[in-house]
């Protein structure tokens, strides 16, 4: 396409649809409207100045897609409209899911609480994540919230409801990574020792405002690291080996009654177990 274009689209199936641009030059933008007005708009979410809209659309309903160039600039681009293909069902205990290219998973939680999804890639493909409910409402989005360009999203989910986790790769539709889900796990508000058998993201709501210490206690050759995140999954502190040997330690002041997340990861995937000791200082 060269310049602004608008056309009507009537999907043939209910579900999430992907409307995206691939520019050869210029900075494409997208608007999506129904009979009641504008419902979605985007500029650069697709990476490399491309636009991307992921939206639940109703079969048989007519929508207007408007595609143009930012600030009426010059350039040309391709427009793609396609259903978000399902990569399958992701169960609460499916472990690491292998993802190749733009993929979406259906997820049915078996307990009510905060579930978290995160990626591990090869260090080059830069995955990002969307989290949607069954009505197409976006619960969370992330690109580089984890180390080495990986993504993390999370949200409160109800047992028996259906959700969708979508994996993409920055600036391209190709790439590979592992996608992991962690169930609601909570550290007691007064701290204590928590056994960790694999990568984990744990909820912690301290019972007192104080400096709190998070320390891994390991045996063997395992090499854990720690991230402390706030309720928006933004990083507050991190450490790898400061506790001696391969163990990690983070001491940080936290507010009573606030929700925090403690992520435990491992550099050595052959030995992914440790004990997390949480104490008030």
C-alpha positions as CSV (number, residue, x, y, z in Angstrom):
1,X,0.0,0.0,0.0
2,X,1.1,3.6,-0.7
3,X,-0.5,6.2,1.5
4,X,-3.8,6.0,3.5
5,X,-6.2,3.2,2.8
6,X,-9.6,2.2,4.4
7,X,-11.6,-0.9,3.8
8,X,-14.4,-2.9,5.5
9,X,-13.7,-6.3,7.0
10,X,-16.2,-8.9,8.1
11,X,-14.6,-11.8,10.0
12,X,-15.8,-15.3,9.3
13,X,-15.2,-16.5,12.9
14,X,-15.3,-15.3,16.4
15,X,-12.0,-14.8,18.2
16,X,-8.8,-12.8,18.3
17,X,-7.7,-11.3,15.0
18,X,-4.3,-9.9,14.2
19,X,-4.1,-6.8,12.0
20,X,-0.5,-5.8,11.3
21,X,1.7,-3.9,8.9
22,X,5.1,-4.6,7.4
23,X,6.7,-1.4,6.1
24,X,9.2,-1.2,3.3
25,X,9.7,2.5,4.2
26,X,7.8,4.9,6.3
27,X,5.9,4.6,9.7
28,X,2.5,2.9,9.3
29,X,-0.4,3.5,11.7
30,X,-3.6,1.6,12.2
31,X,-7.2,2.4,13.3
32,X,-10.0,-0.2,13.9
33,X,-13.6,0.8,14.2
34,X,-17.0,-0.8,14.5
35,X,-20.5,0.7,14.0
36,X,-20.1,2.5,17.3
37,X,-16.8,4.2,16.7
38,X,-13.0,3.7,17.2
39,X,-12.2,0.5,19.2
40,X,-8.4,0.2,18.7
41,X,-5.5,2.3,17.4
42,X,-1.7,1.6,17.2
43,X,1.5,3.1,15.8
44,X,4.7,1.1,16.7
45,X,3.7,-2.0,18.7
46,X,4.7,-4.3,15.8
47,X,8.3,-3.3,16.1
48,X,10.6,-1.4,13.6
49,X,7.9,1.3,13.3
50,X,5.2,-1.2,12.3
51,X,1.7,-1.1,13.7
52,X,-0.1,-4.0,15.3
53,X,-3.7,-4.5,16.7
54,X,-4.9,-7.7,18.3
55,X,-8.6,-7.6,18.9
56,X,-11.5,-9.9,19.6
57,X,-13.9,-9.6,16.6
58,X,-17.4,-11.0,16.1
59,X,-18.2,-13.2,13.1
60,X,-20.6,-11.5,10.7
61,X,-20.0,-8.0,12.2
62,X,-18.5,-5.4,9.8
63,X,-15.4,-3.4,10.9
64,X,-13.5,-0.6,9.3
65,X,-9.7,-0.9,9.1
66,X,-7.9,2.4,8.3
67,X,-4.2,2.2,7.5
68,X,-1.9,5.2,6.8
69,X,1.5,6.7,7.5
70,X,2.4,8.7,10.6
71,X,2.1,12.5,10.1
72,X,1.0,11.8,6.5
73,X,4.5,10.8,5.6
74,X,5.8,9.1,2.5
75,X,6.3,5.4,2.2
76,X,4.7,2.0,1.4
77,X,3.8,-1.0,3.5
78,X,1.9,-4.3,3.5
79,X,-1.2,-4.9,5.5
80,X,-2.0,-8.4,6.9
81,X,-5.3,-9.4,8.6
82,X,-5.4,-13.0,10.0
83,X,-6.9,-14.9,12.9
84,X,-4.5,-15.4,15.8
85,X,-3.7,-19.1,15.3
86,X,-3.7,-21.2,18.4
87,X,-0.6,-23.1,19.2
88,X,-2.6,-25.4,21.4
89,X,-3.7,-25.6,25.0
90,X,-1.3,-24.5,27.8
91,X,-2.2,-26.3,31.0
92,X,-1.1,-25.1,34.4
93,X,1.4,-28.0,34.5
94,X,2.6,-28.0,30.9
95,X,6.1,-26.9,31.9
96,X,8.2,-25.1,29.2
97,X,6.3,-24.7,26.0
98,X,8.4,-24.5,22.8
99,X,7.4,-21.6,20.7
100,X,8.4,-21.1,17.0
101,X,7.1,-17.9,15.4
102,X,4.0,-15.9,16.2
103,X,1.9,-18.2,18.4
104,X,-1.1,-18.0,20.7
105,X,-2.0,-20.5,23.5
106,X,-5.3,-21.0,25.2
107,X,-5.0,-21.3,29.0
108,X,-7.5,-22.6,31.5
109,X,-6.3,-22.0,35.1
110,X,-7.2,-24.7,37.7
111,X,-7.2,-22.2,40.6
112,X,-8.1,-18.6,41.2
113,X,-5.2,-16.3,41.7
114,X,-2.3,-14.4,40.0
115,X,-0.7,-16.4,37.3
116,X,2.5,-15.3,35.6
117,X,4.0,-16.2,32.2
118,X,7.5,-15.6,31.1
119,X,9.8,-16.4,28.2
120,X,13.4,-17.8,27.8
121,X,14.9,-17.2,24.4
122,X,18.3,-17.8,22.8
123,X,19.4,-14.3,23.5
124,X,18.7,-13.0,19.9
125,X,15.0,-13.3,19.1
126,X,13.6,-10.8,21.6
127,X,10.2,-12.3,22.4
128,X,7.2,-10.3,23.8
129,X,3.9,-11.3,25.4
130,X,0.3,-10.4,25.4
131,X,-2.3,-11.7,27.9
132,X,-6.0,-11.6,27.0
133,X,-9.3,-12.7,28.6
134,X,-11.9,-14.6,26.6
135,X,-13.5,-11.3,25.5
136,X,-10.4,-10.0,23.9
137,X,-9.6,-7.5,26.7
138,X,-5.8,-7.1,27.1
139,X,-4.9,-7.9,30.7
140,X,-1.1,-7.3,30.3
141,X,1.6,-6.7,27.7
142,X,5.4,-6.8,28.0
143,X,8.5,-6.8,25.8
144,X,11.7,-6.7,27.9
145,X,10.6,-7.0,31.5
146,X,12.9,-9.9,32.2
147,X,16.6,-10.3,31.7
148,X,18.2,-10.7,28.3
149,X,15.3,-9.3,26.4
150,X,12.7,-11.8,27.7
151,X,9.1,-10.9,28.6
152,X,6.9,-11.4,31.6
153,X,3.1,-10.9,31.9
154,X,0.7,-11.8,34.7
155,X,-2.8,-11.2,36.0
156,X,-5.6,-12.2,38.3
157,X,-7.4,-15.2,36.7
158,X,-10.5,-17.1,37.7
159,X,-10.7,-20.9,37.8
160,X,-12.8,-22.2,34.9
161,X,-12.4,-19.1,32.7
162,X,-10.5,-19.1,29.4
163,X,-7.5,-16.9,28.7
164,X,-5.1,-16.4,25.8
165,X,-1.3,-16.0,25.9
166,X,0.2,-14.6,22.7
167,X,3.9,-14.7,21.9
168,X,5.6,-12.5,19.3
169,X,9.1,-11.5,18.4
170,X,10.2,-7.9,18.0
171,X,10.3,-6.6,14.5
172,X,9.6,-10.0,12.9
173,X,7.2,-12.9,12.8
174,X,10.0,-15.5,13.2
175,X,11.9,-16.5,16.3
176,X,11.9,-19.2,19.0
177,X,11.7,-19.3,22.8
178,X,10.4,-21.2,25.7
179,X,7.2,-20.1,27.4
180,X,6.7,-20.9,31.1
181,X,3.7,-20.5,33.4
182,X,3.9,-20.2,37.2
183,X,0.8,-20.8,39.4
184,X,-0.2,-18.7,42.4
185,X,2.5,-19.4,45.0
186,X,2.7,-17.3,48.1
187,X,5.5,-16.7,50.7
188,X,4.2,-16.3,54.2
189,X,3.9,-12.7,55.2
190,X,6.4,-13.2,58.1
191,X,9.0,-14.9,55.9
192,X,10.5,-18.3,56.3
193,X,12.2,-21.0,54.2
194,X,10.6,-21.8,50.9
195,X,11.9,-24.9,48.9
196,X,12.3,-24.1,45.2
197,X,12.4,-27.0,42.7
198,X,12.5,-25.0,39.4
199,X,12.3,-21.4,38.1
200,X,9.6,-19.7,40.2
201,X,7.8,-16.4,40.7
202,X,6.4,-16.1,44.2
203,X,4.0,-13.6,45.7
204,X,5.1,-11.9,48.9
205,X,2.9,-9.6,51.0
206,X,5.0,-8.5,54.0
207,X,3.3,-8.2,57.3
208,X,5.6,-5.4,58.4
209,X,7.2,-2.4,56.7
210,X,10.9,-3.2,57.1
211,X,14.1,-4.2,55.3
212,X,13.6,-7.7,54.0
213,X,16.3,-10.1,53.0
214,X,15.9,-12.7,50.3
215,X,18.7,-15.3,50.2
216,X,19.1,-18.5,48.3
217,X,20.7,-21.5,50.1
218,X,22.0,-24.1,47.6
219,X,24.0,-27.2,47.4
220,X,25.9,-28.7,44.6
221,X,26.7,-26.7,41.4
222,X,23.4,-24.9,41.0
223,X,23.6,-21.2,40.3
224,X,20.4,-19.3,41.3
225,X,19.7,-15.6,40.9
226,X,17.0,-13.4,42.4
227,X,14.7,-10.6,41.0
228,X,12.5,-8.6,43.3
229,X,9.5,-7.0,41.5
230,X,6.7,-4.8,42.5
231,X,3.0,-5.5,41.8
232,X,3.3,-4.2,38.2
233,X,6.2,-6.7,37.7
234,X,8.7,-3.8,37.5
235,X,12.2,-4.6,38.9
236,X,13.1,-3.3,42.3
237,X,16.3,-5.2,42.9
238,X,18.3,-8.2,41.7
239,X,21.4,-10.3,42.5
240,X,23.3,-13.3,41.3
241,X,26.3,-14.4,43.5
242,X,26.6,-11.8,46.3
243,X,25.7,-14.3,49.1
244,X,28.9,-16.4,48.5
245,X,29.5,-19.2,46.2
246,X,26.8,-19.3,43.6
247,X,24.1,-18.0,45.9
248,X,22.2,-14.8,45.6
249,X,20.9,-12.2,48.2
250,X,18.8,-9.1,47.9
251,X,18.0,-6.8,50.9
252,X,15.3,-4.2,50.2
253,X,12.8,-2.1,52.1
254,X,9.2,-3.2,51.5
255,X,5.9,-1.8,52.6
256,X,3.5,-3.8,54.8
257,X,0.4,-5.0,52.9
258,X,1.8,-4.3,49.4
259,X,2.2,-7.1,46.9
260,X,5.7,-8.0,45.6
261,X,7.0,-10.8,43.4
262,X,10.2,-12.8,44.0
263,X,11.6,-14.4,40.8
264,X,14.1,-17.3,41.3
265,X,16.0,-18.4,38.2
266,X,19.0,-20.6,37.5
267,X,22.0,-20.3,35.2
268,X,22.5,-24.1,35.2
269,X,19.4,-25.9,33.9
270,X,20.8,-29.2,35.0
271,X,20.4,-28.3,38.7
272,X,17.3,-26.1,39.4
273,X,16.6,-26.4,43.1
274,X,17.4,-24.2,46.1
275,X,15.9,-22.9,49.3
276,X,14.7,-19.3,49.4
277,X,15.1,-17.8,52.9
278,X,13.1,-14.7,53.6
279,X,13.9,-12.8,56.9
280,X,13.1,-9.4,58.3
281,X,16.1,-7.2,59.0
